[in-house]
Amino acid sequence: TWSVVNPNSLPPGLVLSPTGQLQGTPNAAGLYTFTIQAFDQGLPSVPPQQDSTNISIVIRDTTPPVLTGALTVGGQPYLPGAWTNQNVTATFTCTDLGSPNPIPVSPITVSTEGGNQSAATSCSDGVNSTSLSLGPINIDKTAPLITITSPTSNAIYVQGAAVNAAYTCDYGLSGPGTCTGTVPSGSPIDTAT
């Protein structure tokens, strides 16, 4: 019969069977040293015997770390693809099979105006690496431009005159939007009073 003197010294995820076989899947990289004992029940003419030996094995990390991320605007979640007029911050968490502590990854702040931007980073456990890109990130910090063509500035109209409102809005990077006034563009303005 086979046994391990201190079962906690085996790589996590492995066990030693009574027949002396290591079984399971290791789930933590590192160097592990443990002592195995073997007991022979003996035969009627041979007394029981035992022996032990120290064994060292190295479990190599072949799994890349897991990298996750989130986007926020002013501390609130940012929906990728939505337009905002504020900086977008990407924060990342990198975890590794062989380490109980996260691998530090610096946050990224996207502050440049533009569409379809991204925040990309990578992390490594020293053996394997992984990358992540978050986005699209759309930032338009320029206020909309409203152009009023009618009535013209400082114009004087006769009471009851037919004057239509005419204006347009330019939303720049964020594209078309609604332009709303007290009178819809193209509609008559009340000049009765």
C-alpha atoms as an extended CHARMM CRD file, in Angstrom:
* protein
*
       193  EXT
         1         1  THR       CA              0.0000000000        0.0000000000        0.0000000000  PROA      1               0.0000000000
         2         2  TRP       CA              1.2440000000        3.4620000000       -0.9530000000  PROA      2               0.0000000000
         3         3  SER       CA              0.6730000000        6.7140000000        0.9290000000  PROA      3               0.0000000000
         4         4  VAL       CA              1.9650000000       10.2740000000        1.2200000000  PROA      4               0.0000000000
         5         5  VAL       CA              3.4320000000       11.2500000000        4.5960000000  PROA      5               0.0000000000
         6         6  ASN       CA              1.8600000000       14.7220000000        4.3700000000  PROA      6               0.0000000000
         7         7  PRO       CA             -0.9920000000       14.7220000000        1.8060000000  PROA      7               0.0000000000
         8         8  ASN       CA             -0.9920000000       18.5570000000        1.8250000000  PROA      8               0.0000000000
         9         9  SER       CA              2.4910000000       18.5310000000        0.2880000000  PROA      9               0.0000000000
        10        10  LEU       CA              1.1680000000       17.1110000000       -3.0140000000  PROA      10              0.0000000000
        11        11  PRO       CA              0.4250000000       19.5990000000       -5.7970000000  PROA      11              0.0000000000
        12        12  PRO       CA             -3.1680000000       20.8010000000       -5.3810000000  PROA      12              0.0000000000
        13        13  GLY       CA             -5.4470000000       18.6280000000       -7.5200000000  PROA      13              0.0000000000
        14        14  LEU       CA             -3.3060000000       15.4770000000       -7.2610000000  PROA      14              0.0000000000
        15        15  VAL       CA             -3.7500000000       12.4280000000       -5.0210000000  PROA      15              0.0000000000
        16        16  LEU       CA             -1.7100000000        9.2610000000       -4.5870000000  PROA      16              0.0000000000
        17        17  SER       CA             -3.7110000000        6.0740000000       -5.0730000000  PROA      17              0.0000000000
        18        18  PRO       CA             -3.1810000000        3.0610000000       -2.7750000000  PROA      18              0.0000000000
        19        19  THR       CA             -1.4610000000        1.3930000000       -5.7410000000  PROA      19              0.0000000000
        20        20  GLY       CA              1.1350000000        4.1990000000       -6.0120000000  PROA      20              0.0000000000
        21        21  GLN       CA             -0.2390000000        6.1720000000       -8.9610000000  PROA      21              0.0000000000
        22        22  LEU       CA             -0.5050000000        9.9690000000       -8.9500000000  PROA      22              0.0000000000
        23        23  GLN       CA             -4.0150000000       10.8170000000      -10.1380000000  PROA      23              0.0000000000
        24        24  GLY       CA             -5.8790000000       14.0160000000      -10.9290000000  PROA      24              0.0000000000
        25        25  THR       CA             -5.0590000000       17.3130000000      -12.6020000000  PROA      25              0.0000000000
        26        26  PRO       CA             -2.7260000000       19.7720000000      -10.8780000000  PROA      26              0.0000000000
        27        27  ASN       CA             -4.2100000000       23.2500000000      -10.5970000000  PROA      27              0.0000000000
        28        28  ALA       CA             -1.2650000000       25.2650000000       -9.2460000000  PROA      28              0.0000000000
        29        29  ALA       CA              2.1760000000       25.6770000000      -10.7980000000  PROA      29              0.0000000000
        30        30  GLY       CA              5.3230000000       25.3150000000       -8.7380000000  PROA      30              0.0000000000
        31        31  LEU       CA              7.9360000000       22.9680000000       -7.2580000000  PROA      31              0.0000000000
        32        32  TYR       CA              6.5030000000       20.3360000000       -4.9180000000  PROA      32              0.0000000000
        33        33  THR       CA              8.5020000000       17.9470000000       -2.7040000000  PROA      33              0.0000000000
        34        34  PHE       CA              6.7390000000       15.1740000000       -0.8190000000  PROA      34              0.0000000000
        35        35  THR       CA              7.5190000000       11.8630000000        0.8510000000  PROA      35              0.0000000000
        36        36  ILE       CA              5.9360000000        8.6160000000       -0.3560000000  PROA      36              0.0000000000
        37        37  GLN       CA              5.7630000000        5.5080000000        1.8190000000  PROA      37              0.0000000000
        38        38  ALA       CA              5.2090000000        1.9430000000        0.6410000000  PROA      38              0.0000000000
        39        39  PHE       CA              4.0200000000       -0.8430000000        2.9510000000  PROA      39              0.0000000000
        40        40  ASP       CA              4.2350000000       -4.5040000000        2.0550000000  PROA      40              0.0000000000
        41        41  GLN       CA              1.8130000000       -6.6790000000        4.0140000000  PROA      41              0.0000000000
        42        42  GLY       CA              4.2860000000       -9.4970000000        3.8150000000  PROA      42              0.0000000000
        43        43  LEU       CA              3.7540000000      -13.2020000000        3.2240000000  PROA      43              0.0000000000
        44        44  PRO       CA              3.5160000000      -16.0400000000        5.7200000000  PROA      44              0.0000000000
        45        45  SER       CA              7.2540000000      -16.6050000000        5.3910000000  PROA      45              0.0000000000
        46        46  VAL       CA              8.2860000000      -12.9210000000        4.8910000000  PROA      46              0.0000000000
        47        47  PRO       CA              7.6580000000      -10.2070000000        7.4990000000  PROA      47              0.0000000000
        48        48  PRO       CA              5.9660000000       -6.9120000000        6.4630000000  PROA      48              0.0000000000
        49        49  GLN       CA              8.3330000000       -4.2820000000        5.0820000000  PROA      49              0.0000000000
        50        50  GLN       CA              8.1840000000       -0.5560000000        4.4540000000  PROA      50              0.0000000000
        51        51  ASP       CA             10.2320000000        2.0550000000        2.6710000000  PROA      51              0.0000000000
        52        52  SER       CA              9.9310000000        5.7710000000        1.9070000000  PROA      52              0.0000000000
        53        53  THR       CA             11.4830000000        8.2040000000       -0.5140000000  PROA      53              0.0000000000
        54        54  ASN       CA             11.3420000000       11.9520000000       -1.2240000000  PROA      54              0.0000000000
        55        55  ILE       CA             10.0640000000       12.9900000000       -4.6300000000  PROA      55              0.0000000000
        56        56  SER       CA             10.1780000000       16.4570000000       -6.2140000000  PROA      56              0.0000000000
        57        57  ILE       CA              8.0840000000       17.4140000000       -9.2140000000  PROA      57              0.0000000000
        58        58  VAL       CA              7.6280000000       20.6730000000      -11.0920000000  PROA      58              0.0000000000
        59        59  ILE       CA              4.1650000000       21.6360000000      -12.3120000000  PROA      59              0.0000000000
        60        60  ARG       CA              4.5100000000       24.0610000000      -15.2080000000  PROA      60              0.0000000000
        61        61  ASP       CA              1.9010000000       26.7100000000      -15.8000000000  PROA      61              0.0000000000
        62        62  THR       CA              0.5550000000       26.2520000000      -19.3260000000  PROA      62              0.0000000000
        63        63  THR       CA             -2.6430000000       28.2080000000      -18.7860000000  PROA      63              0.0000000000
        64        64  PRO       CA             -2.5740000000       31.8940000000      -19.6900000000  PROA      64              0.0000000000
        65        65  PRO       CA             -3.8490000000       34.3110000000      -17.0600000000  PROA      65              0.0000000000
        66        66  VAL       CA             -7.4760000000       35.4470000000      -17.2580000000  PROA      66              0.0000000000
        67        67  LEU       CA             -7.8680000000       39.1380000000      -18.0970000000  PROA      67              0.0000000000
        68        68  THR       CA            -11.2080000000       40.8860000000      -17.6000000000  PROA      68              0.0000000000
        69        69  GLY       CA            -12.1160000000       44.5460000000      -17.8520000000  PROA      69              0.0000000000
        70        70  ALA       CA            -14.8040000000       47.1490000000      -17.4280000000  PROA      70              0.0000000000
        71        71  LEU       CA            -15.4600000000       50.6040000000      -18.8720000000  PROA      71              0.0000000000
        72        72  THR       CA            -16.7580000000       53.5070000000      -16.7950000000  PROA      72              0.0000000000
        73        73  VAL       CA            -17.6390000000       57.1690000000      -17.2920000000  PROA      73              0.0000000000
        74        74  GLY       CA            -17.5740000000       59.2690000000      -14.1470000000  PROA      74              0.0000000000
        75        75  GLY       CA            -17.6460000000       56.1200000000      -12.0210000000  PROA      75              0.0000000000
        76        76  GLN       CA            -20.7260000000       54.7370000000      -13.7880000000  PROA      76              0.0000000000
        77        77  PRO       CA            -20.7430000000       51.8360000000      -16.2810000000  PROA      77              0.0000000000
        78        78  TYR       CA            -20.1580000000       52.8430000000      -19.8900000000  PROA      78              0.0000000000
        79        79  LEU       CA            -22.0470000000       50.9830000000      -22.6270000000  PROA      79              0.0000000000
        80        80  PRO       CA            -19.5780000000       50.2340000000      -25.4410000000  PROA      80              0.0000000000
        81        81  GLY       CA            -20.5560000000       52.0300000000      -28.6440000000  PROA      81              0.0000000000
        82        82  ALA       CA            -22.5540000000       54.7770000000      -26.9070000000  PROA      82              0.0000000000
        83        83  TRP       CA            -21.4870000000       58.3910000000      -27.3550000000  PROA      83              0.0000000000
        84        84  THR       CA            -20.2670000000       60.3530000000      -24.3400000000  PROA      84              0.0000000000
        85        85  ASN       CA            -18.7720000000       63.7900000000      -23.8180000000  PROA      85              0.0000000000
        86        86  GLN       CA            -16.5320000000       62.6070000000      -20.9610000000  PROA      86              0.0000000000
        87        87  ASN       CA            -13.3510000000       60.5740000000      -20.5850000000  PROA      87              0.0000000000
        88        88  VAL       CA            -13.8240000000       56.7890000000      -20.4640000000  PROA      88              0.0000000000
        89        89  THR       CA            -11.7740000000       54.7480000000      -17.9880000000  PROA      89              0.0000000000
        90        90  ALA       CA            -10.9120000000       51.1070000000      -18.5720000000  PROA      90              0.0000000000
        91        91  THR       CA             -9.9960000000       49.0320000000      -15.5010000000  PROA      91              0.0000000000
        92        92  PHE       CA             -8.6270000000       45.5240000000      -15.7150000000  PROA      92              0.0000000000
        93        93  THR       CA             -8.2300000000       42.4820000000      -13.4550000000  PROA      93              0.0000000000
        94        94  CYS       CA             -5.6830000000       39.7730000000      -14.2650000000  PROA      94              0.0000000000
        95        95  THR       CA             -5.8260000000       36.4850000000      -12.3640000000  PROA      95              0.0000000000
        96        96  ASP       CA             -3.5700000000       33.4930000000      -12.7090000000  PROA      96              0.0000000000
        97        97  LEU       CA             -4.0030000000       29.8180000000      -11.8890000000  PROA      97              0.0000000000
        98        98  GLY       CA             -0.7280000000       29.7060000000       -9.9980000000  PROA      98              0.0000000000
        99        99  SER       CA             -1.1730000000       32.8190000000       -7.8650000000  PROA      99              0.0000000000
       100       100  PRO       CA             -3.7090000000       33.7090000000       -5.1760000000  PROA      100             0.0000000000
       101       101  ASN       CA             -3.1180000000       37.4220000000       -5.8500000000  PROA      101             0.0000000000
       102       102  PRO       CA             -4.1860000000       39.3370000000       -8.9580000000  PROA      102             0.0000000000
       103       103  ILE       CA             -1.4610000000       40.5010000000      -11.3470000000  PROA      103             0.0000000000
       104       104  PRO       CA             -1.4060000000       44.3380000000      -11.3300000000  PROA      104             0.0000000000
       105       105  VAL       CA             -2.6740000000       45.9920000000      -14.5220000000  PROA      105             0.0000000000
       106       106  SER       CA             -2.7930000000       49.7910000000      -14.8480000000  PROA      106             0.0000000000
       107       107  PRO       CA             -6.0850000000       51.4480000000      -15.8160000000  PROA      107             0.0000000000
       108       108  ILE       CA             -6.3330000000       53.2610000000      -19.1510000000  PROA      108             0.0000000000
       109       109  THR       CA             -8.1420000000       56.5720000000      -19.6560000000  PROA      109             0.0000000000
       110       110  VAL       CA             -9.3840000000       57.3610000000      -23.1560000000  PROA      110             0.0000000000
       111       111  SER       CA             -9.7830000000       61.1360000000      -23.4760000000  PROA      111             0.0000000000
       112       112  THR       CA             -9.3620000000       61.8130000000      -27.2000000000  PROA      112             0.0000000000
       113       113  GLU       CA            -12.4180000000       62.7090000000      -29.2430000000  PROA      113             0.0000000000
       114       114  GLY       CA            -13.3030000000       60.1150000000      -31.8560000000  PROA      114             0.0000000000
       115       115  GLY       CA            -15.3710000000       57.0850000000      -32.6980000000  PROA      115             0.0000000000
       116       116  ASN       CA            -14.5660000000       53.3780000000      -32.5750000000  PROA      116             0.0000000000
       117       117  GLN       CA            -11.6630000000       53.7970000000      -30.1500000000  PROA      117             0.0000000000
       118       118  SER       CA            -10.5070000000       51.0620000000      -27.7940000000  PROA      118             0.0000000000
       119       119  ALA       CA             -8.5370000000       50.4830000000      -24.6000000000  PROA      119             0.0000000000
       120       120  ALA       CA             -6.1730000000       47.5290000000      -24.9470000000  PROA      120             0.0000000000
       121       121  THR       CA             -3.7500000000       45.9180000000      -22.5300000000  PROA      121             0.0000000000
       122       122  SER       CA             -2.1170000000       42.6180000000      -21.7230000000  PROA      122             0.0000000000
       123       123  CYS       CA             -0.8280000000       40.7900000000      -18.6710000000  PROA      123             0.0000000000
       124       124  SER       CA              1.6830000000       38.0280000000      -18.1050000000  PROA      124             0.0000000000
       125       125  ASP       CA              2.3540000000       35.4960000000      -15.3670000000  PROA      125             0.0000000000
       126       126  GLY       CA              5.9870000000       35.2980000000      -16.4370000000  PROA      126             0.0000000000
       127       127  VAL       CA              5.3730000000       32.2930000000      -18.7060000000  PROA      127             0.0000000000
       128       128  ASN       CA              2.0870000000       32.9440000000      -20.4890000000  PROA      128             0.0000000000
       129       129  SER       CA              0.3670000000       36.1590000000      -21.4770000000  PROA      129             0.0000000000
       130       130  THR       CA             -3.0600000000       37.2650000000      -22.5850000000  PROA      130             0.0000000000
       131       131  SER       CA             -4.5030000000       40.4280000000      -24.1310000000  PROA      131             0.0000000000
       132       132  LEU       CA             -7.8430000000       42.2210000000      -23.9980000000  PROA      132             0.0000000000
       133       133  SER       CA             -9.3110000000       45.1300000000      -25.9480000000  PROA      133             0.0000000000
       134       134  LEU       CA            -12.4350000000       46.9600000000      -24.7200000000  PROA      134             0.0000000000
       135       135  GLY       CA            -14.6340000000       49.0790000000      -26.9300000000  PROA      135             0.0000000000
       136       136  PRO       CA            -15.8130000000       50.5890000000      -29.1290000000  PROA      136             0.0000000000
       137       137  ILE       CA            -15.4110000000       53.8480000000      -27.2360000000  PROA      137             0.0000000000
       138       138  ASN       CA            -17.0190000000       56.9640000000      -28.7430000000  PROA      138             0.0000000000
       139       139  ILE       CA            -16.1670000000       60.4050000000      -27.3290000000  PROA      139             0.0000000000
       140       140  ASP       CA            -17.4870000000       63.7450000000      -28.6100000000  PROA      140             0.0000000000
       141       141  LYS       CA            -16.6830000000       66.6640000000      -26.2840000000  PROA      141             0.0000000000
       142       142  THR       CA            -17.6540000000       69.3810000000      -28.7750000000  PROA      142             0.0000000000
       143       143  ALA       CA            -21.0300000000       70.9700000000      -28.0750000000  PROA      143             0.0000000000
       144       144  PRO       CA            -23.5850000000       70.8650000000      -30.9150000000  PROA      144             0.0000000000
       145       145  LEU       CA            -23.5860000000       73.8730000000      -33.2460000000  PROA      145             0.0000000000
       146       146  ILE       CA            -27.0140000000       75.4390000000      -33.8080000000  PROA      146             0.0000000000
       147       147  THR       CA            -27.4220000000       77.6280000000      -36.8890000000  PROA      147             0.0000000000
       148       148  ILE       CA            -30.5770000000       79.7810000000      -37.0780000000  PROA      148             0.0000000000
       149       149  THR       CA            -31.2970000000       81.1460000000      -40.5590000000  PROA      149             0.0000000000
       150       150  SER       CA            -34.8150000000       82.4510000000      -39.8810000000  PROA      150             0.0000000000
       151       151  PRO       CA            -35.7200000000       84.6890000000      -38.2120000000  PROA      151             0.0000000000
       152       152  THR       CA            -32.4550000000       86.4960000000      -38.7480000000  PROA      152             0.0000000000
       153       153  SER       CA            -30.7630000000       88.2130000000      -35.8270000000  PROA      153             0.0000000000
       154       154  ASN       CA            -32.1880000000       91.6920000000      -35.0270000000  PROA      154             0.0000000000
       155       155  ALA       CA            -34.7950000000       91.3770000000      -37.8080000000  PROA      155             0.0000000000
       156       156  ILE       CA            -37.9470000000       93.5010000000      -37.5590000000  PROA      156             0.0000000000
       157       157  TYR       CA            -41.2210000000       92.0250000000      -38.8080000000  PROA      157             0.0000000000
       158       158  VAL       CA            -44.6740000000       93.5300000000      -39.2880000000  PROA      158             0.0000000000
       159       159  GLN       CA            -47.2950000000       92.1340000000      -36.9160000000  PROA      159             0.0000000000
       160       160  GLY       CA            -48.9950000000       89.1480000000      -38.5420000000  PROA      160             0.0000000000
       161       161  ALA       CA            -46.2110000000       88.6560000000      -41.1000000000  PROA      161             0.0000000000
       162       162  ALA       CA            -45.5610000000       85.1350000000      -42.3220000000  PROA      162             0.0000000000
       163       163  VAL       CA            -42.2290000000       84.0730000000      -40.8980000000  PROA      163             0.0000000000
       164       164  ASN       CA            -41.0800000000       80.4590000000      -40.8020000000  PROA      164             0.0000000000
       165       165  ALA       CA            -38.5240000000       79.1660000000      -38.3160000000  PROA      165             0.0000000000
       166       166  ALA       CA            -35.4380000000       77.7020000000      -39.9860000000  PROA      166             0.0000000000
       167       167  TYR       CA            -32.5420000000       76.1870000000      -38.0760000000  PROA      167             0.0000000000
       168       168  THR       CA            -30.1520000000       73.2550000000      -38.2000000000  PROA      168             0.0000000000
       169       169  CYS       CA            -27.9880000000       71.4710000000      -35.6670000000  PROA      169             0.0000000000
       170       170  ASP       CA            -24.5690000000       69.9790000000      -36.2800000000  PROA      170             0.0000000000
       171       171  TYR       CA            -23.6620000000       67.2780000000      -33.7760000000  PROA      171             0.0000000000
       172       172  GLY       CA            -20.1220000000       66.7910000000      -35.0690000000  PROA      172             0.0000000000
       173       173  LEU       CA            -18.6090000000       63.3930000000      -34.3250000000  PROA      173             0.0000000000
       174       174  SER       CA            -21.6460000000       61.8940000000      -32.6450000000  PROA      174             0.0000000000
       175       175  GLY       CA            -23.6810000000       62.2180000000      -35.8400000000  PROA      175             0.0000000000
       176       176  PRO       CA            -27.2420000000       63.2820000000      -36.4510000000  PROA      176             0.0000000000
       177       177  GLY       CA            -29.4980000000       64.1020000000      -33.5670000000  PROA      177             0.0000000000
       178       178  THR       CA            -32.7020000000       65.9400000000      -32.9250000000  PROA      178             0.0000000000
       179       179  CYS       CA            -32.8460000000       69.7100000000      -33.0310000000  PROA      179             0.0000000000
       180       180  THR       CA            -35.8150000000       71.0010000000      -31.0690000000  PROA      180             0.0000000000
       181       181  GLY       CA            -37.0200000000       74.5910000000      -30.6710000000  PROA      181             0.0000000000
       182       182  THR       CA            -40.1980000000       76.2030000000      -29.4030000000  PROA      182             0.0000000000
       183       183  VAL       CA            -41.3410000000       76.0730000000      -33.0550000000  PROA      183             0.0000000000
       184       184  PRO       CA            -40.2210000000       73.1740000000      -35.2960000000  PROA      184             0.0000000000
       185       185  SER       CA            -37.9030000000       74.1740000000      -38.1290000000  PROA      185             0.0000000000
       186       186  GLY       CA            -39.9410000000       74.9840000000      -41.2460000000  PROA      186             0.0000000000
       187       187  SER       CA            -43.0760000000       75.8680000000      -39.2290000000  PROA      187             0.0000000000
       188       188  PRO       CA            -44.6050000000       79.3660000000      -38.9720000000  PROA      188             0.0000000000
       189       189  ILE       CA            -43.7280000000       81.5930000000      -36.0300000000  PROA      189             0.0000000000
       190       190  ASP       CA            -46.6570000000       83.3600000000      -34.3140000000  PROA      190             0.0000000000
       191       191  THR       CA            -46.2100000000       87.0610000000      -35.1400000000  PROA      191             0.0000000000
       192       192  ALA       CA            -49.7920000000       88.0170000000      -34.2390000000  PROA      192             0.0000000000
       193       193  THR       CA            -48.8110000000       89.7410000000      -30.9900000000  PROA      193             0.0000000000
